[in-house]
Amino acid sequence: MTDATDLETTRASYDTVATDYDRLLRNELDNKPFDRAMLGVFAERVLAGGGGPVGDLGCGPGRVTTYLDKLGLDAFGVDLSPEMVAVARRTHPSLRFEVGSMTGLALGDGSLAGALAWYSTVHTPPRELPLYFREFHRVLAPGGHLLMAFKVGDECVHLDHAYGHDLSLDVYRFRPDQVCELLTDAGFEEVARLVRAADQRESTPQGYFLARRPA
């Protein structure tokens, strides 16, 4: 069971920074070739499987949701922060965004062809990851794909200030083998993984993990 206090703290922090977060990161994918490559592979896999709804889970202000839309996916976003969702709706009015928690998504069993968790588990203590992964597995249709992006390592870093605001966030780093083991336990099979070195603005390597719910 996830800690409600942790969720409330995360929600409050992102409500505080939503507008500036969008301003600072809106065009970040332009300078992230590995990000674009993994998102492209994910989109190709989903479309090759016949397509269908794709949930950007923890979508923030919707910058990756709209990128998935441009790749031809039927993408929508879900985020814990009402202010993030409000920014996403204003910025990308043609797409759907809803407030919700990844611990209990308002989605039917097997209703998604694809699920994206793009750095959206970085505030989740490792002991709670199985709950999230079971929920991802529940909402994905057999044969559906999950793509995760995360920070690589073993540490937890606490932030008191970010995006120009005071806040309170724990940022967790995960080892790829740890992610693989937990996803396998949740019923997924590994398709691909990538670890790249940190760029000039990052302090840790970045990981990408593509998994599939078996048909």
C-alpha positions in Angstrom: 0.0 0.0 0.0 1.4 3.4 -1.0 2.0 6.2 1.5 -0.8 8.8 1.1 1.5 11.4 2.7 4.1 10.9 0.0 1.5 11.3 -2.7 0.1 14.5 -1.1 3.6 16.0 -0.9 4.3 15.1 -4.5 1.0 16.6 -5.7 1.6 19.8 -3.7 5.1 20.2 -5.1 4.1 19.8 -8.7 1.0 22.0 -8.2 3.5 24.7 -7.1 5.9 24.4 -10.0 3.5 23.4 -12.8 3.7 26.6 -14.9 7.5 27.1 -14.6 8.1 23.3 -15.2 6.2 23.6 -18.5 8.1 26.7 -19.5 11.5 25.2 -18.7 11.0 21.8 -20.1 8.5 22.2 -23.0 11.2 21.8 -25.7 13.5 19.4 -23.9 13.0 16.6 -26.3 14.6 18.7 -29.1 18.0 18.0 -27.5 17.3 14.4 -26.3 18.0 12.0 -29.3 18.0 8.9 -27.1 14.6 9.9 -25.6 13.2 10.4 -29.1 14.6 7.1 -30.3 13.0 5.1 -27.4 9.7 6.9 -27.8 9.9 6.1 -31.5 10.5 2.4 -30.9 7.6 2.3 -28.4 5.3 4.0 -30.9 6.3 1.5 -33.7 5.7 -1.5 -31.4 2.2 -0.2 -30.3 1.2 0.5 -33.9 2.5 -2.8 -35.2 0.3 -4.5 -32.6 -2.8 -2.8 -34.1 -2.7 0.4 -32.1 -5.2 1.6 -29.5 -5.3 3.9 -26.5 -2.0 4.9 -25.0 -1.8 6.3 -21.5 1.0 8.8 -20.6 0.9 8.0 -16.9 2.4 10.9 -14.9 2.2 13.1 -17.9 3.0 16.4 -16.3 2.2 19.3 -18.6 1.7 17.0 -21.6 4.9 17.6 -23.6 5.5 13.9 -24.1 1.8 13.1 -24.6 1.7 15.5 -27.6 5.0 14.0 -29.0 3.3 10.5 -28.9 0.3 12.0 -30.7 2.6 13.3 -33.4 4.0 9.8 -33.8 0.5 8.6 -34.6 -0.6 7.2 -31.3 -4.0 7.7 -29.7 -2.4 9.2 -26.6 -3.9 10.8 -23.5 -2.4 11.9 -20.2 -3.0 11.2 -16.5 -1.3 13.1 -13.7 -1.5 13.4 -9.9 -1.3 17.2 -10.0 -4.4 19.1 -10.9 -2.3 22.2 -11.8 -0.1 20.1 -14.2 -3.3 18.8 -15.8 -4.6 22.4 -16.1 -1.4 23.5 -17.9 -1.6 20.4 -20.2 -5.2 21.2 -21.2 -4.4 24.8 -21.9 -1.3 24.0 -23.9 -2.6 21.0 -25.8 -6.3 21.5 -26.1 -6.8 18.9 -28.7 -5.7 16.1 -26.3 -7.3 14.5 -23.3 -5.8 14.9 -19.8 -7.2 13.7 -16.5 -6.3 13.9 -12.9 -5.5 10.5 -11.4 -3.0 8.4 -9.5 -0.9 5.6 -10.9 -1.7 3.6 -7.8 -5.3 3.3 -8.8 -6.0 4.3 -12.4 -9.6 5.0 -13.5 -9.1 2.6 -16.5 -10.6 -0.7 -17.3 -8.6 -4.0 -17.2 -6.7 -4.4 -20.5 -7.9 -1.1 -21.9 -4.6 0.2 -23.1 -2.4 -0.8 -26.1 0.5 1.1 -24.5 1.5 2.8 -21.3 4.3 5.3 -20.7 5.9 6.0 -17.4 8.3 8.8 -18.4 10.3 9.5 -15.2 6.9 9.4 -13.4 8.1 6.8 -10.8 11.2 8.8 -9.7 9.4 9.9 -6.5 8.3 6.3 -5.7 10.2 4.5 -2.9 11.5 1.2 -4.3 9.4 -0.9 -1.9 6.3 0.6 -3.5 7.2 0.0 -7.2 5.5 -3.4 -7.3 2.1 -1.7 -6.6 2.6 0.6 -9.6 3.9 -2.2 -11.9 0.9 -4.4 -11.0 -1.4 -1.5 -11.9 0.4 -0.9 -15.2 0.0 -4.6 -16.0 -3.7 -4.5 -15.1 -4.6 -1.7 -17.5 -2.5 -3.0 -20.4 -4.0 -5.4 -22.9 -2.3 -8.7 -23.6 0.5 -7.8 -26.1 0.6 -4.2 -24.9 3.8 -2.4 -24.3 5.2 -0.4 -21.4 8.0 2.1 -21.7 9.7 3.5 -18.6 12.4 6.2 -18.3 14.2 6.6 -15.0 17.4 7.8 -13.3 20.0 5.1 -12.8 21.6 4.4 -9.4 20.9 3.4 -5.8 20.5 6.7 -4.1 17.7 8.9 -3.0 18.2 12.7 -3.3 15.9 15.1 -1.5 15.0 18.4 -3.2 14.0 21.5 -1.3 14.1 23.8 -4.3 13.6 23.2 -8.0 12.1 24.9 -11.1 12.4 28.2 -9.2 10.3 27.2 -6.2 10.6 25.8 -2.7 9.2 22.3 -2.6 9.8 18.9 -1.0 10.5 15.9 -3.2 12.5 12.7 -2.8 14.0 11.6 -6.1 14.9 7.9 -6.3 17.3 6.2 -8.7 16.9 2.6 -9.7 19.2 -0.1 -11.2 18.0 -1.6 -14.5 18.3 -5.1 -13.1 16.1 -4.1 -10.2 13.5 -2.6 -12.6 13.6 -5.8 -14.7 13.1 -8.1 -11.7 10.1 -6.1 -10.4 8.5 -5.9 -13.8 9.0 -9.6 -14.4 7.4 -10.3 -11.0 4.4 -8.1 -12.1 3.9 -10.3 -15.2 5.9 -8.4 -17.8 8.6 -9.6 -20.2 11.6 -7.5 -21.2 11.8 -6.3 -24.8 14.8 -3.9 -24.6 16.8 -1.7 -22.2 19.1 1.2 -22.7 21.4 3.1 -20.3 23.1 6.3 -21.4 25.6 8.5 -19.8 24.5 11.7 -18.1 24.5 14.8 -20.2 25.8 18.2 -19.1 22.6 19.0 -17.1 22.3 15.6 -15.4 24.0 14.1 -12.4 23.3 10.5 -13.1 23.0 8.0 -16.0 19.5 7.7 -17.5 17.7 4.4 -18.1 15.0 3.3 -20.5 13.1 0.0 -20.2 10.7 -1.4 -22.8 8.5 -4.3 -21.5 5.5 -6.2 -22.9 2.6 -7.8 -21.3 2.6 -11.3 -22.8 -0.3 -12.1 -25.2 
